[in-house]
Amino acid sequence: SKQIAALPSLGLLQLAACTPRGHELVYAEARGVGEMPAELGACDLVAISTFSAQVFEAYELADRLRAAGVKVAMGGLHVSVMPEEALAHADYVVVGEGENAWPEVVRAAELGEPARMFDAKEFEPVDLATVPTPRYDLLGDRPYNRFTVQTTRGCPHACEFCASSVMLRRPYRKRPIDVILRDIRAIRALRPNAFVEFADDDTFVDKTWGKELCRALEPLDLRWFTETDVSVADDEDLLELLRRAGCRQLLIGLEAPDARGLAGIETRSDFKAKRAPHYAMSVRRIQSHGVSVNGCFVLGLDGQGPDVFDRVIAFVEEEARPFEVQLTVHTAFPGTPLYERLEREDRLLFPGRWELCTLFDLNVRLTDMTPRELREGLYRTCERVYSAAAIERRRAPFHATARRLARRRRCSA
């Protein structure tokens, strides 16, 4: 949670850049339950962005602001799929991408217009080539450990449990590379040694474009991280370019250690189920190029019994040895195809309990194990793969590879 909290809100910084001239802007973060940053009380309009797990805290903050006479606009993933709920706590609600709607929200607040929704479908589609640089300068001297830049928007795989793209309603899009470099330079003008996270769902869908991006990044001496799918392992040239471009890690949603439980989780294809037999080889190949892998698993998928925990442990410790491991619980987020399917099947345990959408709390009825089996298996797996000894065993081969590649680079130079 500390790592996630260390990321600034790229969405709010982007809206700040889209705000019409003539307005004074401030960026604030409410870091605790019931906390209202003092600077918000002096604002005429406050934009709030939040995820499902924190939405009740966001509603409480919005209610307090409105009681103090401050107008409130809300948007983001949760609000985009539950706009009527949000409108009970906000003057204005933005559904979907906010860049083109936001100036109209500001105008409505200036004119004192009554509460209403602003749907992205009512505006021109967002052109990623013309979106201005986020207002990173508003972050001041906050001690972030990462700064975010968006290179692509959306994901073609459409996994039924994924909440990150439900608000976009548009195809997968890539930003022009010169615009990406512009945003990176804006960050480095403020923080010369900044570590950059690409705020994407799947950066390297287009391998040709991905290689162009890496070639453009190579002269910058940048350190960066992103998310992509396992097919990146198929392209040796791209893997070499990733290392040379400064990519330190790829987060890859494997979801399961093998094909069991993966069939049907994507609404358009069975990409991951087909790739699963080659997962271990793919992870090893990526890491052999000096780029570490954060392998992500979802526990409790339909068809996964209690044996999945031992299978994850074997995959992590013996077969693939990814540098990092992320373990989460099968979670139904509002607005996702998964939520709608489980609602039809009467398998939602706590409808409306959005605070359970943490990826670590169970909110669905599983098909092949009990809640207790999931809880005990999750604890046991975490204790095993996150122990200091296990981490060292997993990372030692990668560190040896990284040292070998560094020596080779020095000799080449």
C-alpha positions as CSV (number, residue, x, y, z in Angstrom):
1,S,0.0,0.0,0.0
2,K,2.9,2.3,0.7
3,Q,4.2,1.8,-2.9
4,I,0.8,2.5,-4.4
5,A,0.4,5.5,-2.3
6,A,3.7,6.8,-3.5
7,L,2.3,7.3,-7.0
8,P,0.8,10.7,-7.8
9,S,-2.6,10.8,-9.5
10,L,-1.8,11.1,-13.2
11,G,-5.5,11.6,-14.0
12,L,-5.7,14.7,-11.8
13,L,-2.5,16.1,-13.2
14,Q,-3.8,15.6,-16.7
15,L,-7.1,17.4,-15.9
16,A,-5.0,20.3,-14.4
17,A,-3.3,20.6,-17.7
18,C,-6.7,20.7,-19.5
19,T,-8.1,23.4,-17.2
20,P,-8.9,26.7,-19.0
21,R,-6.6,29.6,-18.4
22,G,-7.3,32.0,-15.6
23,H,-7.8,29.6,-12.7
24,E,-5.5,28.9,-9.8
25,L,-4.7,25.2,-9.3
26,V,-3.6,23.1,-6.4
27,Y,-2.9,19.4,-6.1
28,A,-3.7,17.7,-2.7
29,E,-3.9,14.2,-1.4
30,A,-6.1,12.9,1.4
31,R,-3.9,10.2,2.9
32,G,-6.0,9.1,5.9
33,V,-9.6,8.2,6.6
34,G,-11.5,11.4,7.4
35,E,-8.6,13.7,6.4
36,M,-9.4,16.8,4.5
37,P,-6.3,18.7,3.2
38,A,-6.6,22.3,4.5
39,E,-6.0,23.8,1.1
40,L,-9.2,22.3,-0.3
41,G,-11.4,24.5,1.9
42,A,-10.3,27.6,0.0
43,C,-11.2,26.1,-3.4
44,D,-14.3,26.9,-5.5
45,L,-14.2,23.5,-7.2
46,V,-12.5,20.3,-6.2
47,A,-12.0,17.3,-8.6
48,I,-11.8,14.0,-6.8
49,S,-10.6,10.8,-8.4
50,T,-10.7,7.4,-6.6
51,F,-10.8,3.7,-6.9
52,S,-13.6,1.4,-5.7
53,A,-11.9,0.4,-2.5
54,Q,-11.6,4.0,-1.3
55,V,-14.8,5.4,-2.8
56,F,-16.7,5.6,0.5
57,E,-13.8,7.7,1.9
58,A,-14.0,9.9,-1.2
59,Y,-17.7,10.3,-0.8
60,E,-17.2,11.4,2.8
61,L,-14.7,13.9,1.7
62,A,-17.0,15.2,-1.0
63,D,-19.9,15.5,1.4
64,R,-17.7,17.6,3.8
65,L,-16.5,19.9,1.0
66,R,-20.1,20.5,-0.3
67,A,-21.3,21.2,3.3
68,A,-18.6,23.9,3.4
69,G,-19.8,25.4,0.2
70,V,-17.2,23.9,-2.2
71,K,-18.4,22.5,-5.5
72,V,-17.2,18.9,-6.1
73,A,-16.6,17.0,-9.4
74,M,-15.9,13.3,-9.3
75,G,-14.5,10.9,-11.9
76,G,-12.3,7.9,-12.4
77,L,-12.8,4.2,-12.8
78,H,-15.5,3.6,-10.1
79,V,-17.4,6.7,-10.7
80,S,-17.6,6.0,-14.5
81,V,-19.4,2.7,-13.9
82,M,-21.5,4.0,-10.9
83,P,-22.3,7.5,-11.9
84,E,-25.8,7.7,-10.3
85,E,-24.2,6.6,-7.0
86,A,-21.6,9.3,-7.2
87,L,-24.0,12.0,-8.2
88,A,-25.5,11.7,-4.7
89,H,-22.2,13.1,-3.4
90,A,-21.0,15.4,-6.1
91,D,-22.2,18.4,-8.1
92,Y,-20.7,17.1,-11.3
93,V,-19.8,13.6,-12.4
94,V,-17.6,12.7,-15.4
95,V,-18.1,9.4,-17.0
96,G,-15.2,8.0,-19.1
97,E,-12.2,9.9,-20.3
98,G,-12.1,13.4,-18.8
99,E,-9.8,15.5,-20.9
100,N,-12.4,17.0,-23.2
101,A,-15.2,17.1,-20.6
102,W,-13.3,18.8,-17.9
103,P,-13.3,22.4,-19.4
104,E,-17.1,22.1,-19.5
105,V,-17.2,21.0,-15.9
106,V,-15.2,24.1,-15.0
107,R,-17.5,26.3,-17.0
108,A,-20.6,24.8,-15.3
109,A,-19.1,25.5,-11.9
110,E,-18.3,29.1,-12.9
111,L,-21.9,29.6,-14.0
112,G,-23.3,27.8,-10.9
113,E,-25.2,25.3,-13.0
114,P,-27.1,22.5,-11.2
115,A,-25.7,19.0,-10.6
116,R,-25.3,16.9,-13.7
117,M,-23.3,14.2,-15.5
118,F,-20.8,14.8,-18.2
119,D,-20.4,11.7,-20.4
120,A,-17.3,11.4,-22.6
121,K,-19.6,10.2,-25.4
122,E,-21.0,13.7,-25.6
123,F,-17.6,15.1,-26.6
124,E,-15.1,14.6,-29.3
125,P,-12.9,11.5,-28.8
126,V,-9.7,12.3,-26.9
127,D,-6.8,12.7,-29.3
128,L,-3.8,11.3,-27.5
129,A,-1.5,13.3,-29.8
130,T,-2.9,16.6,-28.6
131,V,-3.3,16.0,-24.9
132,P,-1.1,18.5,-23.0
133,T,1.7,17.6,-20.6
134,P,0.4,16.8,-17.1
135,R,1.0,19.5,-14.6
136,Y,3.8,17.7,-12.8
137,D,4.9,21.0,-11.4
138,L,1.9,21.0,-9.0
139,L,3.5,18.1,-7.1
140,G,6.0,20.4,-5.5
141,D,8.7,18.6,-3.5
142,R,6.6,15.6,-2.4
143,P,8.9,12.6,-2.0
144,Y,7.5,10.3,-4.6
145,N,9.6,7.3,-5.6
146,R,8.0,7.1,-9.1
147,F,6.5,9.4,-11.6
148,T,3.9,8.3,-14.2
149,V,3.8,8.8,-18.0
150,Q,1.1,7.3,-20.2
151,T,2.3,5.8,-23.5
152,T,-0.8,3.7,-24.5
153,R,-4.4,3.7,-23.4
154,G,-6.5,0.6,-23.1
155,C,-5.9,-3.1,-23.6
156,P,-7.0,-5.4,-26.4
157,H,-7.3,-8.6,-24.3
158,A,-10.4,-7.5,-22.3
159,C,-10.1,-9.9,-19.4
160,E,-13.4,-10.2,-17.7
161,F,-12.1,-9.3,-14.2
162,C,-10.1,-6.3,-15.3
163,A,-11.4,-2.9,-14.0
164,S,-8.7,-0.7,-15.5
165,S,-10.2,-0.2,-19.0
166,V,-14.0,-0.4,-18.3
167,M,-14.2,3.4,-18.4
168,L,-12.4,3.9,-21.7
169,R,-15.0,2.5,-24.2
170,R,-12.5,3.0,-27.0
171,P,-10.0,0.7,-28.8
172,Y,-6.4,0.3,-27.8
173,R,-4.4,3.5,-28.7
174,K,-0.7,4.5,-28.8
175,R,0.6,8.0,-28.1
176,P,3.1,9.6,-30.5
177,I,6.6,8.9,-29.3
178,D,7.6,12.6,-29.4
179,V,4.8,13.4,-27.1
180,I,5.9,10.7,-24.7
181,L,9.4,12.1,-24.7
182,R,8.0,15.6,-24.0
183,D,6.3,14.3,-20.9
184,I,9.4,12.5,-19.7
185,R,11.5,15.6,-20.2
186,A,8.9,17.6,-18.2
187,I,9.4,15.2,-15.2
188,R,13.2,15.2,-15.5
189,A,13.2,19.0,-15.5
190,L,11.8,18.8,-12.0
191,R,13.4,15.6,-10.9
192,P,16.5,14.8,-12.9
193,N,16.9,11.2,-11.6
194,A,13.2,10.3,-11.5
195,F,12.2,6.7,-11.9
196,V,9.4,6.5,-14.5
197,E,6.4,4.2,-14.5
198,F,4.5,3.9,-17.8
199,A,0.8,4.1,-16.7
200,D,-0.3,1.5,-19.3
201,D,-2.3,-1.7,-19.2
202,D,-0.2,-3.3,-22.0
203,T,2.6,-1.2,-23.5
204,F,4.0,-3.6,-26.1
205,V,1.0,-4.9,-28.0
206,D,2.5,-3.3,-31.1
207,K,6.1,-4.7,-31.2
208,T,7.2,-2.5,-34.1
209,W,6.0,0.7,-32.3
210,G,7.5,-0.6,-29.1
211,K,11.0,-0.9,-30.7
212,E,10.7,2.6,-32.0
213,L,9.9,3.8,-28.5
214,C,12.8,1.9,-27.0
215,R,15.2,3.4,-29.6
216,A,14.0,6.9,-28.7
217,L,14.4,6.2,-24.9
218,E,17.9,4.7,-25.2
219,P,19.8,8.1,-25.3
220,L,17.9,9.4,-22.3
221,D,19.6,7.1,-19.7
222,L,16.2,6.6,-18.1
223,R,15.2,4.0,-15.6
224,W,11.6,2.8,-16.1
225,F,9.0,0.1,-15.5
226,T,5.8,-0.9,-17.4
227,E,3.1,-3.5,-17.8
228,T,2.7,-5.7,-20.8
229,D,1.7,-9.2,-21.8
230,V,3.9,-12.3,-22.1
231,S,4.1,-12.1,-25.9
232,V,7.0,-9.7,-25.4
233,A,9.1,-12.8,-24.9
234,D,8.7,-13.8,-28.5
235,D,10.8,-10.9,-29.9
236,E,14.5,-11.1,-29.1
237,D,15.2,-7.8,-30.8
238,L,12.6,-6.1,-28.6
239,L,14.0,-7.7,-25.4
240,E,17.5,-6.4,-26.3
241,L,16.1,-2.9,-27.0
242,L,14.2,-3.0,-23.7
243,R,17.4,-3.6,-21.7
244,R,19.3,-0.9,-23.7
245,A,16.5,1.6,-23.2
246,G,16.6,1.3,-19.4
247,C,13.6,-0.9,-18.7
248,R,14.1,-2.3,-15.3
249,Q,11.0,-4.4,-14.9
250,L,8.0,-5.7,-16.8
251,L,4.8,-6.5,-14.9
252,I,3.0,-9.4,-16.6
253,G,-0.4,-10.7,-15.7
254,L,0.1,-14.4,-15.9
255,E,-2.9,-15.0,-13.7
256,A,-2.3,-18.7,-13.2
257,P,0.8,-21.0,-13.2
258,D,-0.8,-23.1,-16.0
259,A,-3.8,-23.2,-18.2
260,R,-6.2,-24.4,-15.5
261,G,-8.6,-21.6,-14.7
262,L,-7.5,-19.4,-17.6
263,A,-10.0,-20.6,-20.2
264,G,-12.7,-18.0,-20.7
265,I,-11.3,-15.2,-18.6
266,E,-10.9,-13.1,-21.7
267,T,-14.0,-11.9,-23.4
268,R,-12.4,-11.9,-26.9
269,S,-10.0,-14.8,-27.0
270,D,-8.1,-17.3,-24.9
271,F,-4.7,-15.7,-25.3
272,K,-3.5,-16.5,-21.8
273,A,-4.7,-20.1,-21.7
274,K,-2.9,-20.7,-25.0
275,R,0.3,-19.1,-23.8
276,A,0.3,-20.7,-20.3
277,P,2.3,-23.9,-21.3
278,H,5.2,-21.6,-22.3
279,Y,5.0,-19.2,-19.3
280,A,8.1,-20.4,-17.5
281,M,10.2,-20.4,-20.6
282,S,9.0,-16.9,-21.5
283,V,9.8,-15.5,-18.0
284,R,13.3,-17.0,-18.2
285,R,13.9,-15.6,-21.7
286,I,12.9,-12.0,-20.7
287,Q,15.1,-12.1,-17.6
288,S,18.0,-13.5,-19.5
289,H,18.1,-10.1,-21.2
290,G,18.5,-8.3,-17.9
291,V,14.9,-7.1,-17.6
292,S,13.2,-8.4,-14.5
293,V,9.7,-9.8,-14.4
294,N,6.9,-9.2,-11.9
295,G,4.7,-12.2,-12.4
296,C,1.1,-11.6,-11.3
297,F,-1.3,-14.3,-10.2
298,V,-5.1,-14.3,-9.4
299,L,-6.0,-16.9,-6.9
300,G,-9.6,-18.3,-6.8
301,L,-10.4,-18.3,-10.5
302,D,-13.2,-20.6,-11.6
303,G,-11.7,-24.1,-11.9
304,Q,-8.9,-23.5,-9.4
305,G,-8.9,-25.8,-6.4
306,P,-6.7,-25.7,-3.3
307,D,-3.9,-27.3,-5.3
308,V,-3.3,-24.0,-7.1
309,F,-1.2,-22.7,-4.2
310,D,1.4,-25.5,-4.5
311,R,1.4,-25.0,-8.3
312,V,2.1,-21.3,-7.9
313,I,4.9,-22.0,-5.4
314,A,6.5,-24.6,-7.8
315,F,6.3,-22.2,-10.7
316,V,7.8,-19.3,-8.7
317,E,10.5,-21.2,-6.9
318,E,11.5,-23.9,-9.4
319,E,10.2,-23.3,-12.9
320,A,10.3,-19.6,-13.8
321,R,11.8,-17.8,-10.8
322,P,10.4,-14.3,-11.6
323,F,12.2,-11.5,-9.8
324,E,9.0,-10.2,-8.2
325,V,5.6,-12.0,-7.5
326,Q,2.2,-10.4,-7.1
327,L,-0.5,-12.5,-5.5
328,T,-4.1,-11.3,-5.5
329,V,-7.6,-12.7,-4.9
330,H,-10.2,-13.1,-7.6
331,T,-12.3,-9.9,-7.2
332,A,-15.4,-8.7,-8.9
333,F,-15.2,-5.0,-9.6
334,P,-18.3,-3.0,-10.5
335,G,-18.8,-2.5,-14.2
336,T,-16.7,-5.5,-15.2
337,P,-18.0,-8.4,-17.2
338,L,-17.1,-10.6,-14.3
339,Y,-19.3,-8.6,-11.9
340,E,-22.2,-8.8,-14.3
341,R,-21.8,-12.6,-14.8
342,L,-21.5,-13.4,-11.1
343,E,-24.5,-11.1,-10.4
344,R,-26.5,-13.2,-12.8
345,E,-25.2,-16.4,-11.2
346,D,-26.0,-15.1,-7.7
347,R,-22.3,-15.4,-6.7
348,L,-21.7,-12.0,-5.3
349,L,-21.1,-12.3,-1.5
350,F,-21.4,-8.6,-0.6
351,P,-23.0,-6.5,-3.4
352,G,-22.2,-2.8,-2.9
353,R,-19.4,-3.4,-0.4
354,W,-16.9,-1.5,-2.5
355,E,-14.4,-1.3,0.3
356,L,-13.8,-5.1,-0.3
357,C,-12.5,-4.4,-3.8
358,T,-8.9,-4.4,-2.6
359,L,-7.7,-7.6,-4.5
360,F,-7.0,-9.1,-1.1
361,D,-10.6,-9.4,0.3
362,L,-13.0,-12.0,-1.0
363,N,-16.3,-10.7,-2.4
364,V,-17.3,-13.6,-4.7
365,R,-18.5,-17.2,-4.1
366,L,-15.7,-19.5,-5.5
367,T,-16.4,-22.6,-7.5
368,D,-13.7,-25.0,-6.3
369,M,-12.6,-24.0,-2.8
370,T,-14.1,-22.5,0.3
371,P,-13.2,-19.0,1.7
372,R,-11.2,-20.7,4.4
373,E,-9.2,-22.7,1.9
374,L,-8.5,-19.6,-0.1
375,R,-7.5,-17.6,3.0
376,E,-5.2,-20.3,4.4
377,G,-3.7,-21.0,1.0
378,L,-3.0,-17.4,0.3
379,Y,-1.3,-16.9,3.7
380,R,0.8,-20.0,3.2
381,T,1.8,-19.0,-0.3
382,C,2.7,-15.5,0.8
383,E,4.8,-16.8,3.7
384,R,6.6,-19.1,1.3
385,V,7.3,-16.9,-1.7
386,Y,7.9,-13.6,0.2
387,S,10.3,-15.0,2.8
388,A,13.8,-13.5,2.7
389,A,15.4,-16.8,1.7
390,A,12.9,-17.4,-1.1
391,I,13.4,-13.9,-2.5
392,E,17.2,-14.3,-2.4
393,R,17.0,-17.7,-4.2
394,R,14.7,-16.2,-6.9
395,R,16.7,-13.1,-7.5
396,A,20.3,-14.5,-7.4
397,P,20.2,-15.9,-10.9
398,F,18.9,-12.6,-12.3
399,H,21.5,-10.6,-10.5
400,A,24.2,-12.9,-11.9
401,T,22.8,-12.3,-15.4
402,A,22.6,-8.6,-14.9
403,R,26.3,-8.5,-13.8
404,R,27.3,-10.6,-16.8
405,L,25.5,-8.3,-19.2
406,A,27.0,-5.2,-17.5
407,R,30.5,-6.6,-18.0
408,R,29.7,-7.3,-21.6
409,R,28.5,-3.7,-22.1
410,R,31.7,-2.4,-20.6
411,C,33.9,-4.6,-22.8
412,S,31.9,-3.5,-25.9
413,A,32.4,0.2,-24.9
